[in-house]
Amino acid sequence: MGTESPISWKMPHEAATHERTWMAFPTDGYTLGESAADADEARATWAAVANAIAEFEPVVMVVNPGDEAIARRLLSASIDLVSAPLNDAWMRDMGPTFVTGADGSLGAVTWTFNGWGAQDWAHWDKDSRIGRFVAEQAGATVIDSEMVNEGGGIHVDGNGAVLLTETVQLDPGRNPTLSHRDVEEEIARTIGATDSIWLPRGLTRDAQKFGTRGHVDIVATFTHDGRVLYHSQNDPEHPDFDVSRHIFEVLSEARRDGRAIVDVVPMPAPRTLRDAEGWVDYSYINHLVVNGGVIACGFDDPMDAVAAEILAAEFPGRDVVTVDARPLFARGGGIHCITQQQPRVFPA
């Protein structure tokens, strides 16, 4: 399904040491919105996330040509800028998924990107080239894949297990001819994960306009080998109440060699249930683990502090920094969605 490589690749867990984090600066379309105030909010929020990460590790920001001055004004002086044509700014999805080889080499999986299943509001003629651009900038070996996928559609424990959702990898708008087995074989070839845990779907809002049709990175994530945090909506009025319970059941039943693959831990949802558009998909699952820290989503909600405590316990020794993620979720994603970590490689 892609270019063969003699190297056996593996995607490390997000808590493994990073070389840097990659991001893209918002430039056009629905992300900037319909007014100058909307555009200012988007740029300020992307910059707030980047500046928070830069306190822990290097950040490289891909900027659409012509936006360099705006980006430089908002970003920390330590953040490097590189220019490339962009449609949008969701680096997790258009960027490469970095992997490492046993020989100490760095690889980058360039999934096929088609605007989250060729959605009618999306444009991806430029973004579909960003995976290779970032891979080349990073000096990584390119691992091409014909499978339509995004970085937000996978989470790994670094020890062979991967979380997937049927509404993403098996989406008719992405991979209409692929079976579960086809996807699992390509996942094993590209990121070295051989134990696939298939979740049935994502959160309710994420299935609506400007959603991804079910990315796992707002639903569940490995905190380390064998331990999964899942989004637990505890208010029966919210449609995700039933969704999160179904996801808990699926995770609890996952097996490897007859034994449970994961220890399932609830991450309570924010108490906020609705915004101006309807039921929210606000989720603390969509954090980013960085060197010495965790960049957490905040929603000006009483549960923000609870989530920070849980993340501090799950990632001991790391500082938890909370950034207001409401402008991101209003545009269809969160902190994890706009970032992509590059692992540090260690020569064999």
C-alpha positions in Angstrom: 0.0 0.0 0.0 3.1 2.2 0.2 6.8 2.4 -0.4 8.6 -0.6 1.1 11.5 0.0 3.5 14.1 -2.5 4.8 13.9 -0.7 8.2 11.3 -1.9 10.8 9.6 1.3 12.1 7.8 2.0 15.4 5.9 5.0 16.5 7.0 5.9 20.1 4.5 6.8 22.8 4.0 10.6 23.0 5.8 10.7 26.4 9.1 9.6 24.8 11.6 12.4 24.5 10.9 14.9 21.7 13.3 16.6 19.4 10.7 19.3 18.7 7.0 19.9 18.0 5.7 21.0 14.6 2.7 23.3 14.1 1.1 25.4 11.3 -0.1 28.9 11.6 -3.7 29.6 10.6 -4.0 31.4 7.3 -7.3 31.1 5.6 -10.8 29.7 5.4 -13.1 28.8 8.2 -10.3 28.6 10.8 -9.8 32.4 10.6 -13.5 32.9 10.5 -15.6 35.7 9.0 -14.3 38.7 10.9 -11.1 40.4 11.9 -12.0 39.5 15.5 -12.3 35.8 14.6 -9.0 35.9 12.8 -7.3 37.5 15.8 -8.7 34.9 18.1 -7.5 32.0 16.0 -4.0 33.4 15.6 -3.8 34.2 19.3 -4.9 30.8 20.4 -2.5 28.9 18.1 0.3 31.2 19.3 -0.7 30.6 23.0 -0.3 26.9 22.5 3.0 27.3 20.6 4.4 29.6 23.2 3.4 27.2 26.0 5.2 24.3 24.3 8.3 26.5 23.6 8.8 26.7 27.4 9.6 22.9 27.3 11.0 22.1 23.9 11.8 23.6 20.5 8.8 24.5 18.2 8.8 24.9 14.4 5.9 26.7 12.9 5.0 26.3 9.2 3.7 29.6 7.9 1.9 30.4 4.7 4.0 32.8 2.6 3.1 36.3 3.4 2.0 35.5 7.0 5.5 35.6 8.5 5.3 39.1 10.0 2.0 38.3 11.7 3.3 35.0 13.1 6.6 36.6 14.3 4.7 39.3 16.2 2.7 36.7 18.2 5.2 33.9 18.7 8.0 33.5 21.1 11.4 34.5 19.6 12.6 30.9 20.3 10.1 29.5 17.8 11.5 28.9 14.3 9.4 29.7 11.2 9.5 27.9 7.9 7.3 28.9 4.9 5.2 26.6 2.8 1.8 27.0 1.2 -1.1 26.1 3.5 -4.9 25.6 3.3 -5.3 25.2 7.0 -3.5 24.7 10.3 -4.2 21.2 11.7 -0.7 19.9 11.8 -1.6 16.6 13.5 -3.7 15.6 10.5 -1.9 17.0 7.5 1.6 16.5 8.9 3.6 13.3 9.0 3.5 10.7 11.8 7.0 10.4 13.0 8.5 6.9 13.7 11.9 5.6 14.7 14.0 2.7 13.5 16.0 0.2 15.6 19.1 1.6 13.9 18.5 5.0 15.4 17.0 6.5 12.2 14.0 8.9 12.0 11.1 8.1 9.7 8.0 10.0 8.8 4.8 8.4 7.6 3.1 10.5 5.0 -0.5 9.4 5.0 -2.8 10.4 2.2 -4.7 13.4 3.3 -8.1 14.3 1.7 -9.7 16.8 4.0 -11.1 14.4 6.6 -12.9 12.2 4.1 -13.4 14.8 1.3 -15.7 17.0 3.3 -17.5 19.7 1.3 -16.1 22.6 3.3 -12.5 21.4 3.3 -9.6 22.4 0.9 -6.5 20.3 0.9 -4.5 20.8 -2.3 -1.7 22.5 -0.3 -2.1 20.7 3.0 -1.8 17.3 1.3 1.9 18.2 0.5 2.8 19.3 4.1 3.5 15.8 5.3 6.4 15.4 2.9 7.5 19.0 3.4 7.8 18.6 7.1 9.5 15.1 6.8 12.1 16.6 4.5 12.7 19.6 6.8 13.2 17.1 9.7 15.6 15.0 7.7 13.4 11.9 8.0 13.1 8.9 5.8 9.7 9.3 4.0 7.4 6.3 4.4 4.6 6.8 1.9 1.2 5.4 2.5 -1.8 5.3 0.1 -4.2 4.9 3.1 -6.1 8.0 3.9 -5.5 8.6 7.6 -4.6 11.4 10.0 -2.5 11.7 13.0 -5.5 12.5 15.1 -7.0 9.1 14.1 -4.4 7.0 16.0 -2.9 6.7 19.5 -0.2 4.2 20.4 1.3 2.9 23.6 4.7 2.5 22.0 4.6 -1.3 22.7 2.5 -2.6 19.9 -1.0 -1.4 20.7 -2.9 1.2 18.7 -6.3 2.9 19.1 -8.4 3.3 16.0 -12.0 4.2 15.1 -14.1 2.5 12.6 -15.7 5.8 11.4 -12.2 7.1 10.4 -10.0 4.4 8.9 -13.1 2.6 7.4 -14.8 5.8 6.4 -16.3 5.5 2.9 -15.0 9.0 2.2 -11.5 7.9 3.1 -10.9 4.3 2.4 -14.0 2.8 0.8 -12.3 -0.5 -0.3 -10.3 -1.3 2.9 -11.2 -3.9 5.4 -10.2 -4.1 9.1 -7.4 -6.4 8.1 -6.2 -4.1 5.3 -6.0 -1.2 7.8 -4.2 -3.3 10.4 -1.6 -4.5 7.9 -0.9 -1.0 6.8 -0.7 0.3 10.4 1.7 -2.5 11.3 3.9 -1.7 8.2 4.0 2.0 8.8 4.0 2.6 12.6 4.8 -0.9 13.9 1.6 -1.4 15.9 0.3 -5.0 15.8 -2.5 -4.9 18.4 -5.4 -2.8 17.0 -8.2 -1.7 19.4 -11.1 -0.6 17.3 -13.5 1.9 18.9 -16.9 2.1 17.2 -17.0 5.9 16.8 -16.0 9.3 18.2 -17.8 12.0 20.1 -21.2 13.3 18.8 -20.1 16.9 17.9 -17.1 15.5 16.0 -19.5 13.7 13.6 -21.1 17.0 12.6 -19.9 19.8 10.3 -16.3 20.7 10.8 -15.7 17.4 12.6 -13.4 14.6 11.7 -16.0 11.8 11.8 -14.5 10.3 14.9 -10.8 11.0 15.7 -9.6 9.0 18.6 -7.5 11.8 20.1 -10.5 13.4 21.8 -11.9 10.1 22.9 -9.1 8.0 24.4 -5.3 8.0 24.8 -2.6 5.9 26.3 -0.8 7.5 29.2 1.8 4.7 29.1 1.9 1.1 28.2 -1.3 -0.7 29.2 -3.1 2.4 30.6 -5.8 4.3 28.8 -7.6 7.5 29.7 -11.0 7.7 28.1 -13.5 10.6 27.9 -16.2 10.0 30.5 -19.3 12.1 30.0 -21.2 11.8 33.2 -24.3 13.8 32.4 -27.1 11.7 31.0 -28.5 14.7 29.1 -25.5 14.8 26.8 -25.5 12.4 23.9 -21.9 11.4 24.7 -23.1 9.9 27.9 -24.0 6.7 26.0 -21.0 7.0 23.6 -18.5 7.1 26.4 -20.0 4.1 28.2 -19.8 2.1 25.0 -16.2 3.1 24.5 -15.4 2.1 28.1 -16.9 -1.4 27.3 -14.9 -1.8 24.2 -11.7 -0.8 25.9 -12.4 -3.1 28.8 -12.9 -6.1 26.6 -9.7 -5.5 24.5 -7.4 -8.5 24.8 -3.8 -9.5 24.0 -2.9 -13.2 24.3 -6.0 -13.7 26.3 -5.2 -10.9 28.8 -6.6 -7.4 29.1 -4.5 -5.0 26.9 -5.4 -1.9 28.9 -6.2 -0.6 32.3 -9.1 1.8 31.6 -9.2 5.1 33.6 -12.0 7.7 33.3 -11.1 11.3 32.4 -14.3 13.3 33.4 -15.7 15.6 30.8 -16.1 19.3 31.5 -19.4 20.2 33.1 -20.1 22.6 30.2 -22.6 20.7 28.0 -23.5 23.2 25.2 -22.3 26.2 23.3 -24.0 28.4 20.8 -23.8 25.6 18.2 -25.2 22.7 20.4 -23.7 19.9 22.4 -20.0 20.4 22.9 -17.2 17.8 22.4 -14.9 19.6 24.9 -12.4 16.9 26.0 -9.4 16.8 28.2 -8.1 13.8 26.3 -6.8 16.2 23.6 -3.7 17.3 25.5 -0.1 17.2 24.3 2.7 15.5 26.3 6.0 17.4 25.9 9.5 17.2 27.4 8.9 17.8 31.1 5.3 18.9 30.7 1.8 18.4 29.5 -0.1 21.1 27.6 -3.7 20.7 28.7 -7.0 21.9 27.3 -8.9 24.4 29.4 -12.5 25.4 29.1 -13.0 27.9 31.9 -14.8 25.0 33.6 -14.8 23.7 37.2 -13.3 20.4 35.9 -10.2 22.1 34.4 -8.4 21.7 37.8 -9.6 18.1 38.2 -8.2 17.3 34.7 -4.9 18.9 35.5 -4.6 16.8 38.7 -5.3 13.6 36.8 -2.7 14.5 34.1 -0.1 15.3 36.7 -0.7 11.9 38.4 -0.6 10.1 35.0 2.6 11.9 34.0 4.6 12.3 37.3 7.4 14.8 37.2 5.8 16.8 34.4 4.4 20.3 34.8 0.8 20.7 33.6 0.1 23.9 31.8 -3.5 24.7 30.8 -4.4 26.7 27.7 -7.9 27.9 26.9 -8.9 25.6 24.1 -12.4 26.8 23.5 -11.5 28.7 20.3 -9.9 25.6 18.9 -12.9 23.3 19.7 -15.2 26.0 18.1 -13.2 25.4 14.9 -13.3 21.6 15.1 -10.3 20.5 17.2 -8.0 21.0 20.2 -4.4 21.2 21.3 -3.4 17.8 20.2 -5.0 18.4 16.8 -2.8 21.4 16.0 0.5 19.9 17.1 2.8 17.0 15.9 5.7 15.7 18.0 9.0 14.7 16.4 10.7 12.1 18.7 14.3 12.2 19.4 16.3 9.4 17.9 19.3 7.7 19.6 21.9 6.2 17.4 22.2 2.4 17.7 
